[in-house]
Each structure stands twice: as C-alpha cells, then as structure tokens.
Amino acid sequence: MIITYMCIFCIGAALASFINATLYRIEKKFKWKELLTQSSHCETCKHSLSWIDLFPILGFLINQGKCKYCGAKINPYYPISEFLLGTVFLLFFLYSISFYFYIIILFLFVLSNYDIKEFGIPKNLTHIFLGLCLLIFAFTFDITKIYLPVLIGISLLIINLLKKSFGLGDILLILGLGILLSKEQFVIFFWLSVIIALLYSVVFIIVKKISIKKAKVPMVPFLSIAFVISTVYGEEIWNWVLKYLQI
Ligand SMILES: [Zn+2]
C-alpha cells in the first residue's frame, strides 16, 4: 500500500513540476512547439539539466537549492508547490474524493501560479474554470448546493461595487467552487479562506513594514488551500464548530 501512496504523491508532484515548467515557458514566450519539446536548462548559465536535477523536490534537495553547474539559487516556489500538489493528491486519494476534484485542483494550481506572480488571473481562464465548475455541477446535480454560494457571490459583488475588497475573478472562483461543495463545506471553505488570507496579510504587513493599503494579497492560493481542507475535512470541522458553540 505504501508504494501506491508514494506513486500517487509522485504523480501530483510530477504534474506540478510539468505545469510550472510549461507556465514558465509560456511566460517567456516560447513557441508552441518548444513548450513540450525543448529540454530544460538553467536560466542563469543555460546548462542543460539532467533527469535527476529535474526530479520533483528531490532534485532541489540533492542540489541544495542551487544550480549544480553555476550555483545560482533555485526559486523555492518550485519544490514547495510540487510538495503541496503531491500532498493534495495523496489526501484526495486517501479520502476517496471524486475524480472531478483532481481536475479542479490542477486548474486552481495554474490560477494560483498566475495570481502569485501577477496578482491577478487571466479573464479567459477564469471563465473556462467557471464553465468547468458548472459542467461538474450539472453532472452531480444537487440544487441545494447553489443557494448559499449565489447569495454570498451577489453580496460580495455589491460590496465590491461600494468598496473594492475581493477581485471580480476571486468572486467568480468562490461561486464556481461553492456550487461543488455541500452547504457545510461551503461555509467552512469561505471562512477558512478569509481567515488564512487575513493571517497572511498581518504577517506580511509586519515583516515588510508596509501599510495595509499597500499590502497586495493573492487570493487564489488561499482559496485553493481552503477548498482542499473543506473538501476533505469540511463536514468534521462544521460538526466540531457546532459542538464547540453548543448549537
Ligand atoms: Zn546554472
């Protein structure tokens, strides 16, 4: 069984590595043909990388976070994101989460990458993502899942018109992810994402010594983390909160 778990983790980590490399090539305006065919190389010294350098997480650890040819530092975003996606795949497998959610999380991984780098997500990708969520909703039709996300979505839109808070892309994402979750999971998902983003903002403001107005927070990574936690543990957290509040 442990071999199966390791394989599932490695599939997640390898997909993260592949997506990171492809997005990097798109960002650097590689030609379409080169996106998949060109071999990877160090951006500083242009030396071709061997398969062990490219191995998710391990390559980073073995080379101690540096290019072994020129010593240039490798962005820790790569091994961290590979580890996280591997862990999410393993969690989903252990808790027998529906196959649809693997597709959703891969999409969220791409959107998070954009949001972290550019503090925003491309409109066309957001629309495709919303379409995908609606398609999955139609396949697993449960009308009770739609009320709360729509209510929160409209409320956030109104707040957004009065005073800029969430971006429009974030609101559409909350709506799309919301209709895939049960009512209890959605409440946990929404509050968790707000709490994690707030905690991050506080730490960010203190560490960087900047004012609250200047603090830019990429929301998609927090929505993704909250989505994973509420998918796997949402019902349990909900029951625990009710018990704690003695409702
Ligand atoms: Zn190098």
Boltz pocket constraint, residues with backbone or C-beta under 6 A from the ligand:
constraints:
  - pocket:
      binder: B
      contacts: [[A, 42], [A, 43], [A, 44], [A, 45], [A, 46], [A, 47], [A, 67], [A, 68], [A, 69], [A, 70], [A, 71], [A, 72]]
      max_distance: 6.0
